[in-house]
Amino acid sequence: IAVAGDGSVWWAEDEADHMVRIDPATGKTDAYKIPYEGRAFPRRMNTDANGDLWVALWLAGKLMKIDHKTRQMTIYSPPSKTGGNYSVIVDKKNNYIWVSEHQVDKIAH
């Protein structure tokens, strides 16, 4: 679970490869399919200084950014091809996104 820059709350539906957003003011929820062919298996997430979300895609070995204003999802490839990306930590002061690559015992940014 993570809170975006607009105050909306997001969580991962890992078995369905969806991200879900709830507007706390209205209680309305929206589900968004992760734009990845195959299984992505989203895991931990965090918010950057801009209020955008970063999500580790464990099975896909990718990192995904969700623009909190447009809800556009962009997928990035970290250094290790099948790293098993698990958690995301954001250094908001220096604007670094760190991801733990669980299957290869590495940390990438």
N, C-alpha and C positions, 0 to 999 in steps of 0.2 A: 504494500500500500504506500502511496506517496501523494502529497498535496502539490498541485501545480500552481503556477504563478497567478492564476485567476481564482484560486481557492477551491477548484474542483478536486475531487478525490478520485484517484485511479487505482485499479488493482488488476492483477494478471489472472486470467483464466487459463492456467497452464495446460491442462488436458485438452482444451478447445482451441488453443492458439489465438485467443482474443484478449484485447485490453478493454476494460470496462471503466467508464467515467460516470460519476454521479455528481450532479449539481446539488450541493447541500441546501441551497435556498429553496429549491423546488422538489427535491427528491427524485427528479427524473434521471434515469440511467440510459446510457447509450453504449452499445458494444461495437468494437472495431476489430475486424479481422487483421491479423498481422500479415503484412505483404511479403510473405516468404513462401516459396514452393517447398513442400515437404513439412516436416515437423520442426517448429521453432522452440517450443517449451520455454516460455518466458519465466524468469526467476525473479531475482531481487531488482529493485529500481531505486532511483534517487532523483532529486531535482537540482538543476544547475542554477547559477546566479540570475539567469534570464527567466526562470520559472518553467523551463522546458524539462521534460522527463527523459531519463536515460534508463533503458531496460536491458538486462543481460538475457540473451537468448541461448540457453544452455545447450540444447541439442543441435541447434543450427551453428553454434560456435560464432555467433555474431553479437553486435551491440546495436541497439535501436534507439533513435532519438524521436521523441514525440513533441512536435511544436504545440505548445499549450494553446496558442491562439487559433491556428488553422487545423489542428489535430492531424496534420500530415506526419506520417511515419517514414523515417529514413533509416536504412540499415547500413551499418558499417562493418568492415572486416578487420578485426584486430590482428596482430602479428601471427598468432598461432592459428593454423587452419581449423583444427578441431579442438580448441582449447577448453570447451565445456564452460563457457562464461557463466559465472554464478552470481556474483554480487558487484554492485556499482557504488563507488564512492566518488563524491564530487568535491574538488578543492575549489571552492567558490572565489577565493582570493586570487588565485593564479589561473583560474579557468581551465583546470585539468580534469579530465574524466578518467578515473582509474577503474579497471575491471579485473576481477580475479579469474584466472583461467584454471579452473578446478582440475581438469583432466591432465594438464601438463605442469602443474605446480609452478605457475608463473603469475606475475602481476603485470598488466599492460596499461598504457595510456596513449 
